Amino acid sequence: MYASFAPATWALLAYLFGALALCLLMLGLGRVLGGRSHGRAKNLPFESGVDSTGSSRLRFSVKYALVAMLFVIFGIEMPFLYLWAVSLRENGWAGFVEATLFVSLLLVGLFYLHRVGALDWSPERRRKKPHD
């Protein structure tokens, strides 16, 4: 039964076993050799040897998350455009039309996000509300 495995399969199994054993060894050594100090200062935030003042919890604007999501969405296009540019001669006009449609769709999405105000860092229309 074991003779039917290829040598590459045995190498993969040995690699996975070695990686798992190394992870377990590091976790075990950390638990055995690590210190266990339970005191009042254990849960205090440490800032370069200086006692911190105030709360350690900072509130970040949701706009940072929005910018990160937009970066991920529009950053995905770069590998596709790079691959299209590399294979331009092989793809011909059909590849050019497909890439043009792809970029057009991305531009439509970008204009939509600009129109709804998702790209405005501090939009004026949200701050100025008319009084009735």
N, CA, C and O atoms as a printed pandas DataFrame, in Angstrom:
     atom_number atom_name residue_name chain_id  residue_number  x_coord  y_coord  z_coord
0              1         N          MET        A               1    0.817   -1.192    0.000
1              2        CA          MET        A               1    0.000    0.000    0.000
2              3         C          MET        A               1    0.863    1.258    0.000
3              4         O          MET        A               1    0.595    2.195   -0.752
4              5         N          TYR        A               2    1.892    1.282    0.836
5              6        CA          TYR        A               2    2.734    2.472    0.923
6              7         C          TYR        A               2    3.691    2.586   -0.252
7              8         O          TYR        A               2    4.219    3.667   -0.515
8              9         N          ALA        A               3    3.920    1.503   -0.954
9             10        CA          ALA        A               3    4.838    1.534   -2.091
10            11         C          ALA        A               3    4.239    2.290   -3.269
11            12         O          ALA        A               3    4.972    2.706   -4.166
12            13         N          SER        A               4    2.901    2.477   -3.284
13            14        CA          SER        A               4    2.272    3.157   -4.406
14            15         C          SER        A               4    2.428    4.677   -4.332
15            16         O          SER        A               4    2.164    5.367   -5.317
16            17         N          PHE        A               5    2.853    5.211   -3.181
17            18        CA          PHE        A               5    3.076    6.651   -3.071
18            19         C          PHE        A               5    4.337    7.041   -3.822
19            20         O          PHE        A               5    5.345    6.336   -3.765
20            21         N          ALA        A               6    4.280    8.143   -4.512
21            22        CA          ALA        A               6    5.456    8.649   -5.225
22            23         C          ALA        A               6    6.428    9.260   -4.216
23            24         O          ALA        A               6    6.012    9.653   -3.127
24            25         N          PRO        A               7    7.704    9.345   -4.557
25            26        CA          PRO        A               7    8.673    9.967   -3.638
26            27         C          PRO        A               7    8.323   11.417   -3.308
27            28         O          PRO        A               7    8.620   11.892   -2.211
28            29         N          ALA        A               8    7.692   12.124   -4.253
29            30        CA          ALA        A               8    7.294   13.508   -3.976
30            31         C          ALA        A               8    6.220   13.565   -2.896
31            32         O          ALA        A               8    6.176   14.512   -2.111
32            33         N          THR        A               9    5.358   12.559   -2.855
33            34        CA          THR        A               9    4.325   12.509   -1.818
34            35         C          THR        A               9    4.954   12.307   -0.457
35            36         O          THR        A               9    4.548   12.938    0.519
36            37         N          TRP        A              10    5.948   11.428   -0.382
37            38        CA          TRP        A              10    6.639   11.216    0.898
38            39         C          TRP        A              10    7.355   12.485    1.339
39            40         O          TRP        A              10    7.376   12.812    2.526
40            41         N          ALA        A              11    7.942   13.198    0.384
41            42        CA          ALA        A              11    8.635   14.446    0.721
42            43         C          ALA        A              11    7.650   15.486    1.241
43            44         O          ALA        A              11    7.958   16.213    2.186
44            45         N          LEU        A              12    6.470   15.562    0.633
45            46        CA          LEU        A              12    5.446   16.502    1.098
46            47         C          LEU        A              12    4.969   16.138    2.493
47            48         O          LEU        A              12    4.818   17.012    3.346
48            49         N          LEU        A              13    4.730   14.861    2.730
49            50        CA          LEU        A              13    4.296   14.428    4.060
50            51         C          LEU        A              13    5.370   14.697    5.107
51            52         O          LEU        A              13    5.052   15.114    6.221
52            53         N          ALA        A              14    6.636   14.465    4.768
53            54        CA          ALA        A              14    7.729   14.750    5.704
54            55         C          ALA        A              14    7.821   16.243    5.983
55            56         O          ALA        A              14    8.073   16.648    7.118
56            57         N          TYR        A              15    7.619   17.064    4.960
57            58        CA          TYR        A              15    7.649   18.517    5.143
58            59         C          TYR        A              15    6.520   18.973    6.062
59            60         O          TYR        A              15    6.751   19.748    6.989
60            61         N          LEU        A              16    5.301   18.497    5.810
61            62        CA          LEU        A              16    4.164   18.873    6.654
62            63         C          LEU        A              16    4.358   18.408    8.093
63            64         O          LEU        A              16    4.050   19.145    9.029
64            65         N          PHE        A              17    4.864   17.196    8.274
65            66        CA          PHE        A              17    5.131   16.696    9.619
66            67         C          PHE        A              17    6.195   17.545   10.311
67            68         O          PHE        A              17    6.055   17.876   11.488
68            69         N          GLY        A              18    7.253   17.898    9.588
69            70        CA          GLY        A              18    8.314   18.728   10.166
70            71         C          GLY        A              18    7.816   20.113   10.534
71            72         O          GLY        A              18    8.179   20.644   11.584
72            73         N          ALA        A              19    6.986   20.707    9.680
73            74        CA          ALA        A              19    6.444   22.035    9.975
74            75         C          ALA        A              19    5.540   21.990   11.199
75            76         O          ALA        A              19    5.616   22.871   12.056
76            77         N          LEU        A              20    4.690   20.980   11.292
77            78        CA          LEU        A              20    3.814   20.837   12.453
78            79         C          LEU        A              20    4.619   20.593   13.720
79            80         O          LEU        A              20    4.317   21.162   14.768
80            81         N          ALA        A              21    5.638   19.753   13.630
81            82        CA          ALA        A              21    6.478   19.479   14.799
82            83         C          ALA        A              21    7.222   20.727   15.246
83            84         O          ALA        A              21    7.354   20.966   16.446
84            85         N          LEU        A              22    7.709   21.524   14.306
85            86        CA          LEU        A              22    8.416   22.756   14.654
86            87         C          LEU        A              22    7.480   23.756   15.329
87            88         O          LEU        A              22    7.864   24.404   16.303
88            89         N          CYS        A              23    6.264   23.885   14.822
89            90        CA          CYS        A              23    5.288   24.789   15.451
90            91         C          CYS        A              23    4.963   24.340   16.868
91            92         O          CYS        A              23    4.941   25.153   17.793
92            93         N          LEU        A              24    4.713   23.056   17.037
93            94        CA          LEU        A              24    4.404   22.545   18.374
94            95         C          LEU        A              24    5.590   22.696   19.319
95            96         O          LEU        A              24    5.403   22.980   20.502
96            97         N          LEU        A              25    6.805   22.511   18.814
97            98        CA          LEU        A              25    7.999   22.683   19.633
98            99         C          LEU        A              25    8.136   24.128   20.103
99           100         O          LEU        A              25    8.428   24.376   21.273
100          101         N          MET        A              26    7.926   25.079   19.201
101          102        CA          MET        A              26    8.045   26.486   19.591
102          103         C          MET        A              26    6.960   26.885   20.584
103          104         O          MET        A              26    7.234   27.622   21.531
104          105         N          LEU        A              27    5.743   26.414   20.383
105          106        CA          LEU        A              27    4.675   26.711   21.336
106          107         C          LEU        A              27    4.955   26.083   22.694
107          108         O          LEU        A              27    4.740   26.716   23.727
108          109         N          GLY        A              28    5.427   24.859   22.697
109          110        CA          GLY        A              28    5.743   24.187   23.960
110          111         C          GLY        A              28    6.890   24.846   24.698
111          112         O          GLY        A              28    6.820   25.022   25.914
112          113         N          LEU        A              29    7.956   25.216   23.981
113          114        CA          LEU        A              29    9.081   25.896   24.626
114          115         C          LEU        A              29    8.675   27.265   25.163
115          116         O          LEU        A              29    9.155   27.683   26.216
116          117         N          GLY        A              30    7.815   27.949   24.466
117          118        CA          GLY        A              30    7.334   29.238   24.967
118          119         C          GLY        A              30    6.549   29.091   26.251
119          120         O          GLY        A              30    6.651   29.932   27.143
120          121         N          ARG        A              31    5.772   28.035   26.352
121          122        CA          ARG        A              31    4.996   27.812   27.559
122          123         C          ARG        A              31    5.887   27.388   28.724
123          124         O          ARG        A              31    5.681   27.823   29.857
124          125         N          VAL        A              32    6.874   26.544   28.447
125          126        CA          VAL        A              32    7.755   26.046   29.508
126          127         C          VAL        A              32    8.730   27.126   29.969
127          128         O          VAL        A              32    8.908   27.317   31.172
128          129         N          LEU        A              33    9.356   27.826   29.044
129          130        CA          LEU        A              33   10.394   28.782   29.395
130          131         C          LEU        A              33    9.869   30.185   29.689
131          132         O          LEU        A              33   10.588   31.002   30.265
132          133         N          GLY        A              34    8.650   30.469   29.310
133          134        CA          GLY        A              34    8.106   31.812   29.501
134          135         C          GLY        A              34    7.781   32.097   30.954
135          136         O          GLY        A              34    7.424   31.202   31.720
136          137         N          GLY        A              35    7.912   33.363   31.316
137          138        CA          GLY        A              35    7.603   33.760   32.683
138          139         C          GLY        A              35    6.111   33.920   32.889
139          140         O          GLY        A              35    5.352   34.162   31.951
140          141         N          ARG        A              36    5.717   33.780   34.133
141          142        CA          ARG        A              36    4.303   33.916   34.484
142          143         C          ARG        A              36    4.169   34.927   35.614
143          144         O          ARG        A              36    4.019   34.547   36.775
144          145         N          SER        A              37    4.223   36.181   35.286
145          146        CA          SER        A              37    4.063   37.195   36.322
146          147         C          SER        A              37    2.634   37.722   36.274
147          148         O          SER        A              37    2.174   38.234   35.253
148          149         N          HIS        A              38    1.958   37.586   37.380
149          150        CA          HIS        A              38    0.594   38.084   37.496
150          151         C          HIS        A              38    0.610   39.194   38.531
151          152         O          HIS        A              38    0.747   38.939   39.728
152          153         N          GLY        A              39    0.476   40.383   38.081
153          154        CA          GLY        A              39    0.478   41.506   39.003
154          155         C          GLY        A              39   -0.318   42.658   38.431
155          156         O          GLY        A              39   -0.914   42.565   37.358
156          157         N          ARG        A              40   -0.311   43.749   39.181
157          158        CA          ARG        A              40   -1.078   44.916   38.768
158          159         C          ARG        A              40   -0.499   45.525   37.494
159          160         O          ARG        A              40   -1.247   45.987   36.633
160          161         N          ALA        A              41    0.813   45.527   37.371
161          162        CA          ALA        A              41    1.455   46.147   36.217
162          163         C          ALA        A              41    1.393   45.276   34.967
163          164         O          ALA        A              41    1.760   45.734   33.885
164          165         N          LYS        A              42    0.946   44.051   35.089
165          166        CA          LYS        A              42    0.928   43.131   33.944
166          167         C          LYS        A              42   -0.017   43.623   32.848
167          168         O          LYS        A              42    0.302   43.498   31.666
168          169         N          ASN        A              43   -1.153   44.171   33.212
169          170        CA          ASN        A              43   -2.159   44.553   32.232
170          171         C          ASN        A              43   -2.094   46.021   31.833
171          172         O          ASN        A              43   -2.940   46.483   31.069
172          173         N          LEU        A              44   -1.107   46.766   32.334
173          174        CA          LEU        A              44   -0.981   48.166   31.956
174          175         C          LEU        A              44   -0.287   48.276   30.605
175          176         O          LEU        A              44    0.614   47.490   30.310
176          177         N          PRO        A              45   -0.692   49.242   29.775
177          178        CA          PRO        A              45   -0.006   49.415   28.496
178          179         C          PRO        A              45    1.412   49.934   28.708
179          180         O          PRO        A              45    1.659   50.735   29.609
180          181         N          PHE        A              46    2.327   49.480   27.885
181          182        CA          PHE        A              46    3.737   49.846   28.003
182          183         C          PHE        A              46    4.132   50.669   26.792
183          184         O          PHE        A              46    3.995   50.219   25.654
184          185         N          GLU        A              47    4.620   51.870   27.034
185          186        CA          GLU        A              47    5.003   52.751   25.939
186          187         C          GLU        A              47    6.436   53.221   26.138
187          188         O          GLU        A              47    6.654   54.307   26.676
188          189         N          SER        A              48    7.383   52.456   25.731
189          190        CA          SER        A              48    8.806   52.811   25.752
190          191         C          SER        A              48    9.289   53.221   27.133
191          192         O          SER        A              48   10.106   54.134   27.243
192          193         N          GLY        A              49    8.823   52.591   28.164
193          194        CA          GLY        A              49    9.291   52.868   29.516
194          195         C          GLY        A              49    8.633   54.054   30.175
195          196         O          GLY        A              49    8.973   54.386   31.311
196          197         N          VAL        A              50    7.702   54.705   29.503
197          198        CA          VAL        A              50    7.023   55.871   30.061
198          199         C          VAL        A              50    5.616   55.448   30.444
199          200         O          VAL        A              50    4.922   54.783   29.675
200          201         N          ASP        A              51    5.203   55.844   31.647
201          202        CA          ASP        A              51    3.833   55.542   32.057
202          203         C          ASP        A              51    2.866   56.293   31.155
203          204         O          ASP        A              51    3.007   57.497   30.937
204          205         N          SER        A              52    1.897   55.580   30.642
205          206        CA          SER        A              52    0.958   56.203   29.719
206          207         C          SER        A              52   -0.082   57.004   30.480
207          208         O          SER        A              52   -0.385   56.721   31.640
208          209         N          THR        A              53   -0.612   57.991   29.818
209          210        CA          THR        A              53   -1.675   58.808   30.397
210          211         C          THR        A              53   -2.890   58.694   29.504
211          212         O          THR        A              53   -2.765   58.615   28.282
212          213         N          GLY        A              54   -4.032   58.686   30.091
213          214        CA          GLY        A              54   -5.259   58.597   29.319
214          215         C          GLY        A              54   -5.590   57.171   28.938
215          216         O          GLY        A              54   -4.976   56.213   29.408
216          217         N          SER        A              55   -6.569   57.064   28.083
217          218        CA          SER        A              55   -7.031   55.751   27.642
218          219         C          SER        A              55   -6.159   55.245   26.494
219          220         O          SER        A              55   -5.688   56.026   25.667
220          221         N          SER        A              56   -5.956   53.954   26.454
221          222        CA          SER        A              56   -5.176   53.367   25.364
222          223         C          SER        A              56   -6.048   53.042   24.161
223          224         O          SER        A              56   -5.539   52.612   23.126
224          225         N          ARG        A              57   -7.327   53.239   24.282
225          226        CA          ARG        A              57   -8.236   52.972   23.171
226          227         C          ARG        A              57   -8.464   54.256   22.387
227          228         O          ARG        A              57   -8.984   55.240   22.913
228          229         N          LEU        A              58   -8.067   54.227   21.126
229          230        CA          LEU        A              58   -8.253   55.369   20.248
230          231         C          LEU        A              58   -9.339   55.041   19.242
231          232         O          LEU        A              58   -9.430   53.920   18.743
232          233         N          ARG        A              59  -10.148   56.025   18.957
233          234        CA          ARG        A              59  -11.203   55.827   17.971
234          235         C          ARG        A              59  -10.720   56.335   16.626
235          236         O          ARG        A              59  -10.272   57.475   16.504
236          237         N          PHE        A              60  -10.812   55.490   15.627
237          238        CA          PHE        A              60  -10.437   55.871   14.282
238          239         C          PHE        A              60  -11.699   56.090   13.465
239          240         O          PHE        A              60  -12.728   55.451   13.686
240          241         N          SER        A              61  -11.592   56.988   12.538
241          242        CA          SER        A              61  -12.721   57.270   11.667
242          243         C          SER        A              61  -12.989   56.075   10.758
243          244         O          SER        A              61  -12.069   55.353   10.374
244          245         N          VAL        A              62  -14.238   55.883   10.429
245          246        CA          VAL        A              62  -14.624   54.794    9.537
246          247         C          VAL        A              62  -14.103   55.061    8.129
247          248         O          VAL        A              62  -14.011   54.144    7.312
248          249         N          LYS        A              63  -13.765   56.308    7.849
249          250        CA          LYS        A              63  -13.290   56.644    6.507
250          251         C          LYS        A              63  -11.980   55.939    6.181
251          252         O          LYS        A              63  -11.695   55.679    5.012
252          253         N          TYR        A              64  -11.182   55.626    7.193
253          254        CA          TYR        A              64   -9.958   54.869    6.935
254          255         C          TYR        A              64  -10.297   53.481    6.396
255          256         O          TYR        A              64   -9.643   52.991    5.475
256          257         N          ALA        A              65  -11.310   52.856    6.967
257          258        CA          ALA        A              65  -11.728   51.537    6.483
258          259         C          ALA        A              65  -12.300   51.646    5.072
259          260         O          ALA        A              65  -12.084   50.762    4.243
260          261         N          LEU        A              66  -13.031   52.732    4.800
261          262        CA          LEU        A              66  -13.585   52.934    3.466
262          263         C          LEU        A              66  -12.478   53.095    2.435
263          264         O          LEU        A              66  -12.541   52.516    1.351
264          265         N          VAL        A              67  -11.466   53.881    2.774
265          266        CA          VAL        A              67  -10.341   54.062    1.854
266          267         C          VAL        A              67   -9.618   52.736    1.644
267          268         O          VAL        A              67   -9.188   52.438    0.529
268          269         N          ALA        A              68   -9.480   51.943    2.693
269          270        CA          ALA        A              68   -8.817   50.642    2.564
270          271         C          ALA        A              68   -9.619   49.714    1.654
271          272         O          ALA        A              68   -9.042   49.020    0.816
272          273         N          MET        A              69  -10.943   49.695    1.812
273          274        CA          MET        A              69  -11.765   48.842    0.948
274          275         C          MET        A              69  -11.695   49.290   -0.507
275          276         O          MET        A              69  -11.596   48.459   -1.410
276          277         N          LEU        A              70  -11.746   50.607   -0.737
277          278        CA          LEU        A              70  -11.652   51.099   -2.110
278          279         C          LEU        A              70  -10.284   50.795   -2.707
279          280         O          LEU        A              70  -10.180   50.492   -3.896
280          281         N          PHE        A              71   -9.238   50.872   -1.896
281          282        CA          PHE        A              71   -7.900   50.536   -2.381
282          283         C          PHE        A              71   -7.835   49.070   -2.791
283          284         O          PHE        A              71   -7.245   48.739   -3.820
284          285         N          VAL        A              72   -8.430   48.198   -2.001
285          286        CA          VAL        A              72   -8.419   46.773   -2.343
286          287         C          VAL        A              72   -9.226   46.524   -3.610
287          288         O          VAL        A              72   -8.794   45.780   -4.491
288          289         N          ILE        A              73  -10.399   47.148   -3.702
289          290        CA          ILE        A              73  -11.255   46.923   -4.868
290          291         C          ILE        A              73  -10.573   47.396   -6.141
291          292         O          ILE        A              73  -10.532   46.670   -7.135
292          293         N          PHE        A              74  -10.036   48.618   -6.115
293          294        CA          PHE        A              74   -9.429   49.153   -7.325
294          295         C          PHE        A              74   -7.980   48.704   -7.489
295          296         O          PHE        A              74   -7.402   48.893   -8.560
296          297         N          GLY        A              75   -7.388   48.123   -6.473
297          298        CA          GLY        A              75   -6.039   47.592   -6.601
298          299         C          GLY        A              75   -6.010   46.227   -7.259
299          300         O          GLY        A              75   -4.971   45.794   -7.756
300          301         N          ILE        A              76   -7.149   45.549   -7.265
301          302        CA          ILE        A              76   -7.239   44.231   -7.897
302          303         C          ILE        A              76   -7.068   44.351   -9.409
303          304         O          ILE        A              76   -6.659   43.391  -10.063
304          305         N          GLU        A              77   -7.372   45.502   -9.963
305          306        CA          GLU        A              77   -7.301   45.664  -11.416
306          307         C          GLU        A              77   -5.875   45.622  -11.949
307          308         O          GLU        A              77   -5.668   45.280  -13.113
308          309         N          MET        A              78   -4.908   45.953  -11.140
309          310        CA          MET        A              78   -3.533   46.061  -11.635
310          311         C          MET        A              78   -2.970   44.738  -12.169
311          312         O          MET        A              78   -2.362   44.752  -13.240
312          313         N          PRO        A              79   -3.133   43.607  -11.493
313          314        CA          PRO        A              79   -2.621   42.359  -12.098
314          315         C          PRO        A              79   -3.291   42.025  -13.429
315          316         O          PRO        A              79   -2.645   41.515  -14.344
316          317         N          PHE        A              80   -4.590   42.314  -13.534
317          318        CA          PHE        A              80   -5.278   42.038  -14.790
318          319         C          PHE        A              80   -4.733   42.915  -15.916
319          320         O          PHE        A              80   -4.501   42.437  -17.027
320          321         N          LEU        A              81   -4.530   44.196  -15.623
321          322        CA          LEU        A              81   -4.006   45.090  -16.653
322          323         C          LEU        A              81   -2.561   44.751  -17.002
323          324         O          LEU        A              81   -2.155   44.884  -18.157
324          325         N          TYR        A              82   -1.788   44.317  -16.021
325          326        CA          TYR        A              82   -0.405   43.922  -16.301
326          327         C          TYR        A              82   -0.373   42.690  -17.209
327          328         O          TYR        A              82    0.386   42.644  -18.176
328          329         N          LEU        A              83   -1.200   41.699  -16.891
329          330        CA          LEU        A              83   -1.241   40.498  -17.730
330          331         C          LEU        A              83   -1.735   40.821  -19.135
331          332         O          LEU        A              83   -1.264   40.238  -20.111
332          333         N          TRP        A              84   -2.680   41.745  -19.238
333          334        CA          TRP        A              84   -3.153   42.142  -20.554
334          335         C          TRP        A              84   -2.037   42.828  -21.334
335          336         O          TRP        A              84   -1.870   42.573  -22.527
336          337         N          ALA        A              85   -1.271   43.695  -20.672
337          338        CA          ALA        A              85   -0.192   44.406  -21.359
338          339         C          ALA        A              85    0.907   43.449  -21.807
339          340         O          ALA        A              85    1.505   43.648  -22.865
340          341         N          VAL        A              86    1.178   42.418  -21.018
341          342        CA          VAL        A              86    2.219   41.459  -21.384
342          343         C          VAL        A              86    1.788   40.621  -22.588
343          344         O          VAL        A              86    2.607   40.314  -23.455
344          345         N          SER        A              87    0.523   40.254  -22.643
345          346        CA          SER        A              87    0.047   39.382  -23.725
346          347         C          SER        A              87   -0.722   40.155  -24.792
347          348         O          SER        A              87   -1.644   39.611  -25.399
348          349         N          LEU        A              88   -0.363   41.398  -25.026
349          350        CA          LEU        A              88   -1.095   42.237  -25.974
350          351         C          LEU        A              88   -1.000   41.708  -27.404
351          352         O          LEU        A              88   -1.999   41.701  -28.123
352          353         N          ARG        A              89    0.167   41.272  -27.820
353          354        CA          ARG        A              89    0.333   40.783  -29.200
354          355         C          ARG        A              89   -0.437   39.489  -29.443
355          356         O          ARG        A              89   -0.991   39.285  -30.523
356          357         N          GLU        A              90   -0.472   38.616  -28.438
357          358        CA          GLU        A              90   -1.169   37.338  -28.615
358          359         C          GLU        A              90   -2.687   37.513  -28.607
359          360         O          GLU        A              90   -3.398   36.784  -29.299
360          361         N          ASN        A              91   -3.186   38.471  -27.830
361          362        CA          ASN        A              91   -4.636   38.642  -27.700
362          363         C          ASN        A              91   -5.252   39.376  -28.880
363          364         O          ASN        A              91   -6.392   39.092  -29.247
364          365         N          GLY        A              92   -4.542   40.293  -29.470
365          366        CA          GLY        A              92   -5.065   41.029  -30.619
366          367         C          GLY        A              92   -6.176   41.987  -30.219
367          368         O          GLY        A              92   -6.230   42.490  -29.097
368          369         N          TRP        A              93   -7.070   42.222  -31.195
369          370        CA          TRP        A              93   -8.146   43.185  -30.970
370          371         C          TRP        A              93   -9.170   42.683  -29.957
371          372         O          TRP        A              93   -9.764   43.480  -29.231
372          373         N          ALA        A              94   -9.379   41.393  -29.902
373          374        CA          ALA        A              94  -10.355   40.864  -28.933
374          375         C          ALA        A              94   -9.900   41.157  -27.508
375          376         O          ALA        A              94  -10.710   41.547  -26.666
376          377         N          GLY        A              95   -8.621   40.973  -27.233
377          378        CA          GLY        A              95   -8.093   41.296  -25.910
378          379         C          GLY        A              95   -8.151   42.779  -25.620
379          380         O          GLY        A              95   -8.394   43.188  -24.485
380          381         N          PHE        A              96   -7.923   43.601  -26.663
381          382        CA          PHE        A              96   -8.000   45.048  -26.481
382          383         C          PHE        A              96   -9.417   45.476  -26.126
383          384         O          PHE        A              96   -9.614   46.307  -25.239
384          385         N          VAL        A              97  -10.406   44.911  -26.816
385          386        CA          VAL        A              97  -11.802   45.255  -26.530
386          387         C          VAL        A              97  -12.181   44.805  -25.120
387          388         O          VAL        A              97  -12.856   45.540  -24.400
388          389         N          GLU        A              98  -11.758   43.615  -24.721
389          390        CA          GLU        A              98  -12.060   43.134  -23.373
390          391         C          GLU        A              98  -11.415   44.013  -22.309
391          392         O          GLU        A              98  -12.049   44.329  -21.303
392          393         N          ALA        A              99  -10.164   44.409  -22.519
393          394        CA          ALA        A              99   -9.488   45.277  -21.550
394          395         C          ALA        A              99  -10.146   46.648  -21.504
395          396         O          ALA        A              99  -10.257   47.246  -20.433
396          397         N          THR        A             100  -10.584   47.154  -22.655
397          398        CA          THR        A             100  -11.267   48.443  -22.685
398          399         C          THR        A             100  -12.586   48.373  -21.925
399          400         O          THR        A             100  -12.925   49.298  -21.187
400          401         N          LEU        A             101  -13.329   47.289  -22.096
401          402        CA          LEU        A             101  -14.574   47.123  -21.340
402          403         C          LEU        A             101  -14.296   47.011  -19.843
403          404         O          LEU        A             101  -15.050   47.546  -19.030
404          405         N          PHE        A             102  -13.233   46.326  -19.480
405          406        CA          PHE        A             102  -12.865   46.172  -18.072
406          407         C          PHE        A             102  -12.528   47.524  -17.450
407          408         O          PHE        A             102  -13.012   47.851  -16.366
408          409         N          VAL        A             103  -11.702   48.304  -18.134
409          410        CA          VAL        A             103  -11.329   49.625  -17.616
410          411         C          VAL        A             103  -12.546   50.545  -17.599
411          412         O          VAL        A             103  -12.694   51.347  -16.677
412          413         N          SER        A             104  -13.419   50.444  -18.599
413          414        CA          SER        A             104  -14.636   51.262  -18.619
414          415         C          SER        A             104  -15.531   50.940  -17.435
415          416         O          SER        A             104  -16.090   51.841  -16.810
416          417         N          LEU        A             105  -15.667   49.664  -17.128
417          418        CA          LEU        A             105  -16.472   49.272  -15.973
418          419         C          LEU        A             105  -15.876   49.815  -14.679
419          420         O          LEU        A             105  -16.610   50.262  -13.798
420          421         N          LEU        A             106  -14.554   49.778  -14.558
421          422        CA          LEU        A             106  -13.906   50.342  -13.373
422          423         C          LEU        A             106  -14.104   51.850  -13.295
423          424         O          LEU        A             106  -14.313   52.388  -12.207
424          425         N          LEU        A             107  -14.042   52.538  -14.429
425          426        CA          LEU        A             107  -14.267   53.984  -14.428
426          427         C          LEU        A             107  -15.705   54.330  -14.072
427          428         O          LEU        A             107  -15.949   55.319  -13.380
428          429         N          VAL        A             108  -16.660   53.529  -14.537
429          430        CA          VAL        A             108  -18.060   53.746  -14.151
430          431         C          VAL        A             108  -18.210   53.600  -12.638
431          432         O          VAL        A             108  -18.892   54.401  -12.000
432          433         N          GLY        A             109  -17.577   52.583  -12.068
433          434        CA          GLY        A             109  -17.617   52.417  -10.614
434          435         C          GLY        A             109  -16.959   53.564   -9.882
435          436         O          GLY        A             109  -17.447   53.994   -8.837
436          437         N          LEU        A             110  -15.858   54.068  -10.414
437          438        CA          LEU        A             110  -15.170   55.199   -9.794
438          439         C          LEU        A             110  -16.019   56.464   -9.853
439          440         O          LEU        A             110  -16.100   57.194   -8.865
440          441         N          PHE        A             111  -16.651   56.737  -10.989
441          442        CA          PHE        A             111  -17.522   57.910  -11.091
442          443         C          PHE        A             111  -18.737   57.780  -10.177
443          444         O          PHE        A             111  -19.183   58.772   -9.599
444          445         N          TYR        A             112  -19.274   56.575  -10.041
445          446        CA          TYR        A             112  -20.394   56.367   -9.125
446          447         C          TYR        A             112  -19.980   56.652   -7.681
447          448         O          TYR        A             112  -20.708   57.317   -6.945
448          449         N          LEU        A             113  -18.820   56.151   -7.281
449          450        CA          LEU        A             113  -18.349   56.405   -5.919
450          451         C          LEU        A             113  -18.094   57.884   -5.687
451          452         O          LEU        A             113  -18.338   58.392   -4.593
452          453         N          HIS        A             114  -17.608   58.573   -6.698
453          454        CA          HIS        A             114  -17.402   60.018   -6.561
454          455         C          HIS        A             114  -18.743   60.743   -6.448
455          456         O          HIS        A             114  -18.879   61.694   -5.678
456          457         N          ARG        A             115  -19.724   60.289   -7.215
457          458        CA          ARG        A             115  -21.036   60.948   -7.203
458          459         C          ARG        A             115  -21.758   60.770   -5.869
459          460         O          ARG        A             115  -22.405   61.707   -5.400
460          461         N          VAL        A             116  -21.665   59.603   -5.251
461          462        CA          VAL        A             116  -22.347   59.383   -3.975
462          463         C          VAL        A             116  -21.544   59.933   -2.807
463          464         O          VAL        A             116  -22.022   59.915   -1.672
464          465         N          GLY        A             117  -20.331   60.424   -3.060
465          466        CA          GLY        A             117  -19.547   61.051   -2.001
466          467         C          GLY        A             117  -18.664   60.111   -1.224
467          468         O          GLY        A             117  -18.191   60.469   -0.145
468          469         N          ALA        A             118  -18.427   58.925   -1.731
469          470        CA          ALA        A             118  -17.598   57.968   -0.999
470          471         C          ALA        A             118  -16.132   58.362   -1.018
471          472         O          ALA        A             118  -15.363   57.920   -0.164
472          473         N          LEU        A             119  -15.733   59.181   -1.974
473          474        CA          LEU        A             119  -14.334   59.576   -2.081
474          475         C          LEU        A             119  -14.048   60.927   -1.431
475          476         O          LEU        A             119  -12.895   61.356   -1.386
476          477         N          ASP        A             120  -15.083   61.602   -0.925
477          478        CA          ASP        A             120  -14.888   62.892   -0.263
478          479         C          ASP        A             120  -14.462   62.656    1.175
479          480         O          ASP        A             120  -15.145   61.964    1.930
480          481         N          TRP        A             121  -13.328   63.235    1.546
481          482        CA          TRP        A             121  -12.828   63.040    2.905
482          483         C          TRP        A             121  -13.696   63.791    3.912
483          484         O          TRP        A             121  -14.035   63.251    4.965
484          485         N          SER        A             122  -14.049   65.016    3.596
485          486        CA          SER        A             122  -14.982   65.774    4.439
486          487         C          SER        A             122  -15.969   66.467    3.510
487          488         O          SER        A             122  -15.786   67.634    3.164
488          489         N          PRO        A             123  -16.998   65.763    3.113
489          490        CA          PRO        A             123  -17.928   66.304    2.123
490          491         C          PRO        A             123  -18.695   67.507    2.661
491          492         O          PRO        A             123  -19.176   67.502    3.794
492          493         N          GLU        A             124  -18.797   68.529    1.827
493          494        CA          GLU        A             124  -19.495   69.753    2.214
494          495         C          GLU        A             124  -21.001   69.540    2.289
495          496         O          GLU        A             124  -21.663   70.147    3.132
496          497         N          ARG        A             125  -21.557   68.693    1.431
497          498        CA          ARG        A             125  -23.016   68.556    1.423
498          499         C          ARG        A             125  -23.530   67.864    2.665
499          500         O          ARG        A             125  -24.690   68.061    3.027
500          501         N          ARG        A             126  -22.722   67.065    3.331
501          502        CA          ARG        A             126  -23.191   66.410    4.552
502          503         C          ARG        A             126  -23.135   67.359    5.739
503          504         O          ARG        A             126  -23.946   67.258    6.660
504          505         N          ARG        A             127  -22.170   68.287    5.719
505          506        CA          ARG        A             127  -22.041   69.209    6.843
506          507         C          ARG        A             127  -23.070   70.323    6.776
507          508         O          ARG        A             127  -23.568   70.764    7.812
508          509         N          LYS        A             128  -23.400   70.787    5.575
509          510        CA          LYS        A             128  -24.349   71.888    5.424
510          511         C          LYS        A             128  -25.733   71.316    5.152
511          512         O          LYS        A             128  -26.054   70.961    4.017
512          513         N          LYS        A             129  -26.538   71.229    6.179
513          514        CA          LYS        A             129  -27.900   70.742    6.007
514          515         C          LYS        A             129  -28.846   71.938    6.084
515          516         O          LYS        A             129  -28.741   72.750    7.003
516          517         N          PRO        A             130  -29.760   72.051    5.135
517          518        CA          PRO        A             130  -30.680   73.204    5.162
518          519         C          PRO        A             130  -31.643   73.094    6.337
519          520         O          PRO        A             130  -32.117   72.011    6.683
520          521         N          HIS        A             131  -31.912   74.233    6.933
521          522        CA          HIS        A             131  -32.854   74.280    8.057
522          523         C          HIS        A             131  -34.241   74.571    7.527
523          524         O          HIS        A             131  -34.430   75.510    6.753
524          525         N          ASP        A             132  -35.211   73.774    7.939
525          526        CA          ASP        A             132  -36.598   73.973    7.488
526          527         C          ASP        A             132  -37.374   74.767    8.482
527          528         O          ASP        A             132  -38.558   75.033    8.272
